[in-house]
Amino acid sequence: NPRDGRIAIGERTILASGAMVEGEVTIGDDSSVQNYTIIVGYPGNGAVRIGSKVRIAAHTMIVATNHVFADPNRPIHGQGLKPEPITIEDDVWIGGNVFITAGVTIGSGSVIGAGSVVTRSIPPRSVAVGAPARVIRRRE
């Protein structure tokens, strides 16, 4: 249950109206989480770690678990969840309406374009866009 986790929010970090944070979530200093963003971490292997000086635009979803659905003879809701950590390193900008899936790390200094779906890790200082998100250039 994500509600059993611990939430830690750094100094000068802003959570805008309508943002929801639950479960095992840590956000560093000088970051912002804009309106109607949802961040859900799970204790243990499904923690969400967000660094310092991170900007997360409105309507972003960061959820550190996926449904298990391998057995077609059982209802999906009865097959459980597979939590995996999400890490967003320092100085990252995440555009609006982004979805970040379980098991992903976004490297420091990266930019994720609006509307992207991040299904695999992004190296530091990258610009990634699309569904699924792909690196289109580096910020060197």
GIVENTA-V896825 format. One record per residue. N is the residue number from 1. RES is the residue in one letter. D_FIRST is the distance of its C-alpha to the first C-alpha in whole Angstrom. Layout:
N|RES|D_FIRST ; N|RES|D_FIRST
//
This chain:
1|N|0 ; 2|P|4 ; 3|R|5 ; 4|D|6 ; 5|G|8 ; 6|R|12 ; 7|I|14 ; 8|A|18 ; 9|I|20 ; 10|G|24 ; 11|E|27 ; 12|R|29 ; 13|T|25 ; 14|I|25 ; 15|L|22 ; 16|A|24 ; 17|S|24 ; 18|G|21 ; 19|A|19 ; 20|M|15 ; 21|V|14 ; 22|E|10 ; 23|G|8 ; 24|E|10 ; 25|V|13 ; 26|T|17 ; 27|I|20 ; 28|G|23 ; 29|D|27 ; 30|D|29 ; 31|S|26 ; 32|S|25 ; 33|V|23 ; 34|Q|24 ; 35|N|24 ; 36|Y|21 ; 37|T|19 ; 38|I|16 ; 39|I|14 ; 40|V|10 ; 41|G|9 ; 42|Y|7 ; 43|P|8 ; 44|G|11 ; 45|N|13 ; 46|G|11 ; 47|A|12 ; 48|V|14 ; 49|R|18 ; 50|I|20 ; 51|G|24 ; 52|S|27 ; 53|K|29 ; 54|V|26 ; 55|R|27 ; 56|I|24 ; 57|A|26 ; 58|A|25 ; 59|H|23 ; 60|T|21 ; 61|M|18 ; 62|I|16 ; 63|V|13 ; 64|A|12 ; 65|T|11 ; 66|N|13 ; 67|H|14 ; 68|V|16 ; 69|F|19 ; 70|A|21 ; 71|D|23 ; 72|P|25 ; 73|N|25 ; 74|R|21 ; 75|P|20 ; 76|I|17 ; 77|H|14 ; 78|G|15 ; 79|Q|15 ; 80|G|11 ; 81|L|10 ; 82|K|12 ; 83|P|11 ; 84|E|14 ; 85|P|15 ; 86|I|17 ; 87|T|20 ; 88|I|22 ; 89|E|25 ; 90|D|28 ; 91|D|30 ; 92|V|28 ; 93|W|29 ; 94|I|26 ; 95|G|28 ; 96|G|27 ; 97|N|25 ; 98|V|24 ; 99|F|21 ; 100|I|19 ; 101|T|18 ; 102|A|16 ; 103|G|18 ; 104|V|20 ; 105|T|22 ; 106|I|25 ; 107|G|28 ; 108|S|29 ; 109|G|32 ; 110|S|31 ; 111|V|31 ; 112|I|29 ; 113|G|31 ; 114|A|30 ; 115|G|28 ; 116|S|27 ; 117|V|24 ; 118|V|24 ; 119|T|23 ; 120|R|24 ; 121|S|25 ; 122|I|28 ; 123|P|30 ; 124|P|31 ; 125|R|34 ; 126|S|33 ; 127|V|34 ; 128|A|31 ; 129|V|31 ; 130|G|31 ; 131|A|29 ; 132|P|28 ; 133|A|29 ; 134|R|32 ; 135|V|33 ; 136|I|37 ; 137|R|38 ; 138|R|38 ; 139|R|38 ; 140|E|41
//
